[in-house]
Amino acid sequence: WARSGVLVTQDVTPPPAGYSAQVWKLTNNVVGARGRLARALIPMVAGRTYCYSIVMKFGAERNLMSLASQNFNTFGVTFDIQLGVITSPATNGSVASVIDLGDGFYRVSLQFTAHTTVNSQLNLDFGGQDASSTTTMHQFITAFQFEEVPALGITPTPSPYQKITNFTDEFMAQFPSHTLFQTSTGSI
């Protein structure tokens, strides 16, 4: 996962009910810019349907976040993570959903059918771009999921989620051929 404008740290916030995972705080480290976690080279096959989900909680300042896939399989949606609602419709025939997990946590999902067989990129953006903001913002993340599903509208159950108890070691567990590390340029 590469990061841009975001610092990832452990937090004491308890996870939602049913999750025993560590909660991670995503803090913008560039005032007035959005934060992004991006994962490139995700193999997708034309005609197959995928679901990308994140369990998140609103932290402070700006409340919009988006999930997207790009590189020929371009889909996206924007959520209000404070209110737990979709604020812009899913694009290019994709389907979005929000599930309230309690205690301010939401499972936000984007489902799409790949148009092209290609390595795509998954993005998690939060905060929007508000150059007038003079404060940093943060959100919380505790689990993620990316998997193939039988058809649009069939959301995988939360049980197969990859719970993140050690961000460095486990955030990449779903992509075991890669290593997660942080460099001086900000890549994780």
PASEBA-1860 file (N, C-alpha, C; in nm, 3 decimals):
! residues 188
1> WARSGVLV> 0.085/-0.118/0.000/0.000/0.000/0.000/0.088/0.123/0.000 ~ 0.060/0.215/-0.088/0.130/0.343/-0.089/0.041/0.443/-0.018 ~ 0.101/0.541/0.043/0.021/0.642/0.110/0.064/0.779/0.064 ~ -0.031/0.869/0.068/-0.006/1.006/0.028/-0.080/1.097/0.124 ~ -0.007/1.185/0.191/-0.069/1.280/0.281/-0.133/1.216/0.403 ~ -0.086/1.100/0.445/-0.147/1.033/0.559/-0.042/0.964/0.645 ~ -0.062/0.972/0.776/0.021/0.904/0.874/-0.066/0.797/0.939 ~ -0.013/0.676/0.955/-0.088/0.564/1.012/-0.030/0.530/1.149
9> TQDVTPPP> -0.115/0.533/1.254/-0.070/0.502/1.390/-0.174/0.416/1.461 ~ -0.129/0.338/1.560/-0.223/0.262/1.643/-0.305/0.359/1.726 ~ -0.429/0.318/1.760/-0.514/0.404/1.840/-0.581/0.322/1.950 ~ -0.629/0.389/2.054/-0.694/0.321/2.166/-0.844/0.310/2.147 ~ -0.898/0.363/2.038/-1.041/0.351/2.009/-1.079/0.204/2.003 ~ -1.184/0.162/2.076/-1.224/0.021/2.068/-1.288/-0.010/1.933 ~ -1.267/-0.132/1.881/-1.327/-0.170/1.753/-1.478/-0.190/1.770 ~ -1.552/-0.200/1.659/-1.695/-0.225/1.670/-1.721/-0.364/1.729
17> AGYSAQVW> -1.843/-0.384/1.780/-1.881/-0.513/1.837/-1.856/-0.625/1.737 ~ -1.799/-0.733/1.786/-1.771/-0.847/1.699/-1.633/-0.844/1.636 ~ -1.561/-0.737/1.656/-1.426/-0.724/1.602/-1.328/-0.716/1.719 ~ -1.224/-0.796/1.711/-1.122/-0.791/1.816/-0.994/-0.726/1.765 ~ -1.003/-0.667/1.650/-0.885/-0.611/1.584/-0.843/-0.477/1.643 ~ -0.718/-0.444/1.623/-0.664/-0.312/1.657/-0.729/-0.207/1.566 ~ -0.753/-0.090/1.619/-0.803/0.022/1.541/-0.683/0.109/1.505 ~ -0.678/0.151/1.380/-0.568/0.233/1.329/-0.619/0.371/1.294
25> KLTNNVVG> -0.543/0.471/1.330/-0.580/0.611/1.305/-0.507/0.657/1.179 ~ -0.585/0.708/1.084/-0.530/0.764/0.961/-0.539/0.915/0.975 ~ -0.425/0.981/0.984/-0.421/1.126/1.007/-0.359/1.195/0.886 ~ -0.428/1.296/0.835/-0.368/1.375/0.728/-0.244/1.445/0.781 ~ -0.135/1.435/0.707/-0.014/1.507/0.750/0.019/1.620/0.654 ~ -0.076/1.653/0.566/-0.065/1.769/0.478/-0.193/1.849/0.497 ~ -0.185/1.963/0.562/-0.303/2.045/0.589/-0.366/2.089/0.457 ~ -0.498/2.074/0.450/-0.571/2.117/0.332/-0.568/2.019/0.216
33> ARGRLARA> -0.517/1.898/0.237/-0.512/1.798/0.130/-0.581/1.671/0.176 ~ -0.621/1.589/0.083/-0.682/1.462/0.120/-0.574/1.360/0.153 ~ -0.612/1.259/0.228/-0.523/1.147/0.255/-0.560/1.033/0.163 ~ -0.462/0.952/0.124/-0.489/0.840/0.035/-0.405/0.719/0.072 ~ -0.469/0.604/0.077/-0.401/0.476/0.077/-0.435/0.412/-0.056 ~ -0.335/0.368/-0.128/-0.357/0.311/-0.262/-0.281/0.180/-0.275 ~ -0.343/0.084/-0.340/-0.280/-0.045/-0.364/-0.285/-0.072/-0.513 ~ -0.170/-0.077/-0.576/-0.162/-0.099/-0.721/-0.145/-0.248/-0.751
41> LIPMVAGR> -0.155/-0.280/-0.878/-0.129/-0.414/-0.930/-0.220/-0.522/-0.873 ~ -0.349/-0.489/-0.857/-0.448/-0.587/-0.816/-0.502/-0.653/-0.942 ~ -0.479/-0.782/-0.962/-0.527/-0.847/-1.085/-0.680/-0.858/-1.086 ~ -0.739/-0.811/-1.193/-0.883/-0.821/-1.213/-0.907/-0.879/-1.351 ~ -1.012/-0.960/-1.363/-1.043/-1.029/-1.487/-1.174/-0.974/-1.542 ~ -1.175/-0.942/-1.671/-1.295/-0.888/-1.736/-1.413/-0.981/-1.714 ~ -1.528/-0.921/-1.678/-1.649/-0.998/-1.658/-1.668/-1.052/-1.518 ~ -1.566/-1.046/-1.434/-1.578/-1.092/-1.296/-1.616/-0.975/-1.205
49> TYCYSIVM> -1.690/-1.006/-1.100/-1.741/-0.904/-1.009/-1.662/-0.908/-0.879 ~ -1.627/-0.789/-0.828/-1.545/-0.776/-0.708/-1.614/-0.687/-0.607 ~ -1.578/-0.705/-0.480/-1.628/-0.620/-0.372/-1.509/-0.571/-0.291 ~ -1.503/-0.439/-0.270/-1.398/-0.374/-0.193/-1.467/-0.305/-0.076 ~ -1.434/-0.345/0.046/-1.498/-0.291/0.166/-1.395/-0.248/0.269 ~ -1.433/-0.148/0.345/-1.349/-0.098/0.455/-1.440/-0.075/0.576 ~ -1.392/-0.109/0.695/-1.463/-0.075/0.819/-1.395/0.049/0.874 ~ -1.471/0.160/0.880/-1.414/0.289/0.920/-1.504/0.361/1.019
57> KFGAERNL> -1.445/0.460/1.086/-1.517/0.546/1.178/-1.469/0.689/1.157 ~ -1.563/0.784/1.166/-1.528/0.925/1.156/-1.442/0.965/1.275 ~ -1.342/1.047/1.247/-1.255/1.096/1.353/-1.277/1.243/1.381 ~ -1.223/1.329/1.296/-1.233/1.473/1.317/-1.220/1.546/1.185 ~ -1.276/1.665/1.180/-1.266/1.758/1.069/-1.355/1.714/0.954 ~ -1.303/1.682/0.840/-1.385/1.654/0.721/-1.432/1.509/0.720 ~ -1.554/1.486/0.678/-1.618/1.356/0.696/-1.637/1.275/0.568 ~ -1.590/1.323/0.453/-1.611/1.249/0.329/-1.494/1.154/0.303
65> MSLASQNF> -1.527/1.036/0.253/-1.425/0.941/0.211/-1.477/0.871/0.086 ~ -1.384/0.818/0.008/-1.426/0.750/-0.114/-1.346/0.623/-0.135 ~ -1.412/0.528/-0.198/-1.347/0.404/-0.243/-1.347/0.409/-0.394 ~ -1.238/0.367/-0.455/-1.232/0.370/-0.600/-1.140/0.261/-0.653 ~ -1.165/0.224/-0.776/-1.076/0.137/-0.852/-1.043/0.213/-0.978 ~ -0.920/0.203/-1.025/-0.883/0.275/-1.146/-0.794/0.190/-1.234 ~ -0.748/0.244/-1.344/-0.667/0.176/-1.445/-0.754/0.084/-1.529 ~ -0.837/0.139/-1.612/-0.925/0.071/-1.707/-1.050/0.013/-1.642
73> NTFGVTFD> -1.044/-0.026/-1.516/-1.162/-0.068/-1.441/-1.191/0.044/-1.342 ~ -1.251/0.153/-1.393/-1.267/0.274/-1.313/-1.407/0.283/-1.255 ~ -1.414/0.272/-1.121/-1.539/0.279/-1.048/-1.513/0.359/-0.922 ~ -1.616/0.423/-0.867/-1.595/0.498/-0.745/-1.725/0.539/-0.680 ~ -1.715/0.576/-0.553/-1.829/0.624/-0.477/-1.775/0.709/-0.361 ~ -1.855/0.806/-0.316/-1.817/0.888/-0.201/-1.919/0.868/-0.090 ~ -1.867/0.854/0.033/-1.950/0.832/0.151/-1.929/0.945/0.250 ~ -2.032/0.974/0.329/-2.017/1.059/0.448/-1.998/0.962/0.563
81> IQLGVITS> -1.877/0.947/0.611/-1.844/0.848/0.712/-1.893/0.890/0.850 ~ -1.931/1.016/0.868/-1.988/1.060/0.996/-2.135/1.022/1.005 ~ -2.208/1.036/0.895/-2.352/1.007/0.894/-2.384/0.867/0.843 ~ -2.287/0.802/0.779/-2.310/0.668/0.726/-2.401/0.665/0.606 ~ -2.382/0.762/0.515/-2.465/0.769/0.394/-2.377/0.785/0.271 ~ -2.432/0.744/0.157/-2.366/0.763/0.029/-2.397/0.905/-0.017 ~ -2.293/0.983/-0.051/-2.316/1.123/-0.089/-2.305/1.145/-0.239 ~ -2.240/1.054/-0.311/-2.241/1.061/-0.457/-2.262/0.919/-0.506
89> PATNGSVA> -2.339/0.903/-0.613/-2.372/0.767/-0.657/-2.248/0.692/-0.708 ~ -2.256/0.562/-0.697/-2.150/0.477/-0.752/-2.146/0.497/-0.903 ~ -2.025/0.492/-0.960/-2.008/0.522/-1.102/-1.994/0.397/-1.187 ~ -2.021/0.412/-1.315/-1.997/0.310/-1.419/-2.059/0.175/-1.389 ~ -2.182/0.175/-1.336/-2.253/0.051/-1.311/-2.214/-0.020/-1.184 ~ -2.133/0.043/-1.100/-2.096/-0.019/-0.973/-2.208/0.000/-0.871 ~ -2.201/-0.073/-0.761/-2.302/-0.068/-0.656/-2.232/-0.037/-0.524 ~ -2.288/0.055/-0.447/-2.229/0.093/-0.318/-2.326/0.061/-0.206
97> SVIDLGDG> -2.271/0.034/-0.087/-2.355/0.009/0.029/-2.286/0.056/0.156 ~ -2.367/0.083/0.259/-2.317/0.123/0.390/-2.392/0.038/0.493 ~ -2.318/-0.023/0.585/-2.378/-0.099/0.695/-2.331/-0.037/0.825 ~ -2.426/-0.001/0.911/-2.395/0.056/1.042/-2.356/-0.057/1.136 ~ -2.233/-0.053/1.187/-2.183/-0.155/1.279/-2.192/-0.111/1.425 ~ -2.242/0.010/1.449/-2.254/0.062/1.585/-2.129/0.135/1.630 ~ -2.143/0.213/1.734/-2.033/0.290/1.792/-1.964/0.381/1.690 ~ -2.037/0.425/1.588/-1.981/0.515/1.488/-1.904/0.447/1.375
105> FYRVSLQF> -1.893/0.315/1.379/-1.824/0.242/1.272/-1.922/0.203/1.162 ~ -1.874/0.211/1.039/-1.953/0.171/0.923/-1.869/0.081/0.834 ~ -1.936/-0.016/0.773/-1.874/-0.096/0.668/-1.921/-0.036/0.537 ~ -1.829/0.024/0.462/-1.862/0.085/0.334/-1.805/-0.003/0.223 ~ -1.887/-0.029/0.121/-1.848/-0.124/0.016/-1.873/-0.067/-0.122 ~ -1.790/-0.110/-0.214/-1.805/-0.079/-0.356/-1.793/-0.209/-0.433 ~ -1.898/-0.242/-0.509/-1.896/-0.362/-0.593/-1.896/-0.321/-0.738 ~ -1.822/-0.395/-0.820/-1.815/-0.362/-0.963/-1.777/-0.485/-1.043
113> TAHTTVNS> -1.814/-0.484/-1.170/-1.775/-0.589/-1.263/-1.666/-0.532/-1.352 ~ -1.552/-0.598/-1.353/-1.437/-0.549/-1.430/-1.468/-0.549/-1.579 ~ -1.430/-0.441/-1.647/-1.449/-0.430/-1.791/-1.332/-0.490/-1.867 ~ -1.215/-0.490/-1.804/-1.091/-0.527/-1.871/-1.009/-0.619/-1.780 ~ -0.938/-0.714/-1.838/-0.844/-0.794/-1.762/-0.714/-0.714/-1.753 ~ -0.685/-0.667/-1.633/-0.571/-0.578/-1.615/-0.540/-0.569/-1.466 ~ -0.421/-0.529/-1.433/-0.388/-0.498/-1.295/-0.440/-0.358/-1.265 ~ -0.530/-0.347/-1.168/-0.592/-0.220/-1.134/-0.538/-0.170/-1.001
121> QLNLDFGG> -0.581/-0.051/-0.964/-0.541/0.010/-0.837/-0.664/0.036/-0.753 ~ -0.657/0.003/-0.623/-0.763/0.035/-0.529/-0.721/0.157/-0.449 ~ -0.813/0.252/-0.432/-0.784/0.374/-0.356/-0.883/0.389/-0.242 ~ -0.833/0.435/-0.129/-0.915/0.482/-0.018/-0.872/0.627/0.004 ~ -0.961/0.721/-0.029/-0.934/0.863/-0.011/-1.024/0.914/0.099 ~ -0.972/1.005/0.182/-1.057/1.065/0.282/-1.020/1.211/0.300 ~ -1.123/1.290/0.332/-1.101/1.430/0.364/-1.130/1.529/0.254 ~ -1.136/1.486/0.131/-1.158/1.582/0.023/-1.041/1.677/0.009
129> QDASSTTT> -1.054/1.776/-0.071/-0.948/1.875/-0.090/-1.002/2.012/-0.055 ~ -0.968/2.059/0.062/-1.015/2.188/0.109/-0.893/2.270/0.148 ~ -0.844/2.348/0.056/-0.722/2.425/0.078/-0.738/2.529/0.188 ~ -0.863/2.563/0.224/-0.883/2.664/0.327/-0.873/2.605/0.468 ~ -0.872/2.473/0.478/-0.865/2.411/0.610/-0.729/2.435/0.673 ~ -0.730/2.466/0.801/-0.604/2.490/0.871/-0.578/2.383/0.977 ~ -0.658/2.280/0.977/-0.639/2.173/1.075/-0.619/2.040/1.004 ~ -0.557/1.948/1.074/-0.548/1.812/1.020/-0.677/1.739/1.055
137> MHQFITAF> -0.700/1.628/0.991/-0.819/1.549/1.019/-0.775/1.405/1.036 ~ -0.864/1.324/1.088/-0.831/1.183/1.099/-0.957/1.097/1.092 ~ -0.937/0.973/1.052/-1.041/0.870/1.048/-0.982/0.746/1.112 ~ -1.066/0.647/1.139/-1.019/0.522/1.198/-1.054/0.406/1.107 ~ -0.964/0.310/1.096/-0.986/0.191/1.014/-0.951/0.069/1.098 ~ -1.031/-0.038/1.083/-1.002/-0.157/1.160/-1.006/-0.285/1.077 ~ -1.066/-0.284/0.959/-1.072/-0.405/0.877/-1.091/-0.367/0.731 ~ -1.053/-0.458/0.643/-1.073/-0.436/0.500/-1.103/-0.569/0.433
145> QFEEVPAL> -1.156/-0.562/0.312/-1.188/-0.683/0.238/-1.185/-0.650/0.090 ~ -1.123/-0.734/0.010/-1.132/-0.726/-0.135/-1.142/-0.869/-0.185 ~ -1.252/-0.899/-0.254/-1.268/-1.035/-0.303/-1.365/-1.038/-0.419 ~ -1.358/-1.148/-0.492/-1.452/-1.172/-0.600/-1.585/-1.217/-0.540 ~ -1.696/-1.170/-0.596/-1.830/-1.208/-0.551/-1.907/-1.262/-0.671 ~ -2.011/-1.344/-0.647/-2.084/-1.405/-0.759/-2.153/-1.306/-0.852 ~ -2.204/-1.196/-0.796/-2.277/-1.099/-0.878/-2.291/-0.968/-0.802 ~ -2.321/-0.860/-0.873/-2.347/-0.732/-0.808/-2.463/-0.747/-0.711
153> GITPTPSP> -2.453/-0.680/-0.598/-2.559/-0.684/-0.498/-2.543/-0.794/-0.396 ~ -2.450/-0.885/-0.416/-2.423/-0.990/-0.318/-2.302/-0.946/-0.237 ~ -2.328/-0.895/-0.117/-2.221/-0.843/-0.033/-2.167/-0.954/0.056 ~ -2.037/-0.976/0.056/-1.980/-1.078/0.145/-2.011/-1.046/0.290 ~ -2.027/-1.149/0.370/-2.053/-1.128/0.512/-1.928/-1.075/0.580 ~ -1.943/-1.003/0.691/-1.826/-0.949/0.760/-1.730/-1.054/0.814 ~ -1.774/-1.178/0.831/-1.687/-1.278/0.893/-1.555/-1.303/0.819 ~ -1.549/-1.297/0.685/-1.420/-1.322/0.621/-1.327/-1.201/0.620
161> YQKITNFT> -1.365/-1.094/0.690/-1.281/-0.975/0.691/-1.142/-1.006/0.742 ~ -1.046/-0.936/0.687/-0.910/-0.941/0.739/-0.904/-0.836/0.849 ~ -0.905/-0.881/0.974/-0.897/-0.788/1.085/-0.752/-0.745/1.102 ~ -0.730/-0.618/1.124/-0.595/-0.564/1.129/-0.554/-0.550/1.276 ~ -0.467/-0.638/1.323/-0.416/-0.627/1.458/-0.274/-0.572/1.459 ~ -0.206/-0.582/1.348/-0.072/-0.526/1.332/-0.067/-0.469/1.191 ~ -0.078/-0.337/1.179/-0.091/-0.274/1.048/0.023/-0.312/0.955 ~ 0.144/-0.310/1.006/0.260/-0.338/0.922/0.257/-0.479/0.866
169> DEFMAQFP> 0.220/-0.577/0.948/0.222/-0.716/0.903/0.094/-0.761/0.837 ~ -0.022/-0.713/0.882/-0.147/-0.774/0.841/-0.229/-0.698/0.740 ~ -0.204/-0.570/0.719/-0.283/-0.497/0.621/-0.261/-0.556/0.482 ~ -0.144/-0.615/0.464/-0.112/-0.676/0.335/-0.144/-0.824/0.329 ~ -0.204/-0.881/0.432/-0.230/-1.025/0.435/-0.314/-1.072/0.317 ~ -0.401/-0.985/0.267/-0.483/-1.023/0.154/-0.402/-1.023/0.024 ~ -0.285/-0.963/0.026/-0.197/-0.958/-0.090/-0.059/-1.009/-0.047 ~ -0.047/-1.139/-0.015/0.073/-1.191/0.051/0.201/-1.185/-0.032
177> SHTLFQTS> 0.193/-1.159/-0.160/0.315/-1.155/-0.239/0.388/-1.022/-0.227 ~ 0.335/-0.932/-0.147/0.395/-0.800/-0.131/0.432/-0.776/0.014 ~ 0.522/-0.686/0.039/0.565/-0.651/0.173/0.520/-0.509/0.205 ~ 0.477/-0.489/0.327/0.433/-0.358/0.372/0.547/-0.293/0.449 ~ 0.588/-0.175/0.408/0.695/-0.105/0.476/0.676/0.044/0.457 ~ 0.745/0.121/0.537/0.734/0.266/0.527/0.872/0.320/0.491 ~ 0.875/0.406/0.392/0.999/0.468/0.349/0.997/0.616/0.384 ~ 1.109/0.682/0.365/1.117/0.823/0.396/1.034/0.908/0.301
185> TGSI> 0.991/0.850/0.187/0.908/0.925/0.093/0.759/0.906/0.122 ~ 0.725/0.826/0.223/0.586/0.813/0.262/0.516/0.690/0.212 ~ 0.585/0.597/0.145/0.520/0.475/0.103/0.513/0.378/0.220 ~ 0.403/0.305/0.226/0.390/0.200/0.327/0.421/0.070/0.257
END
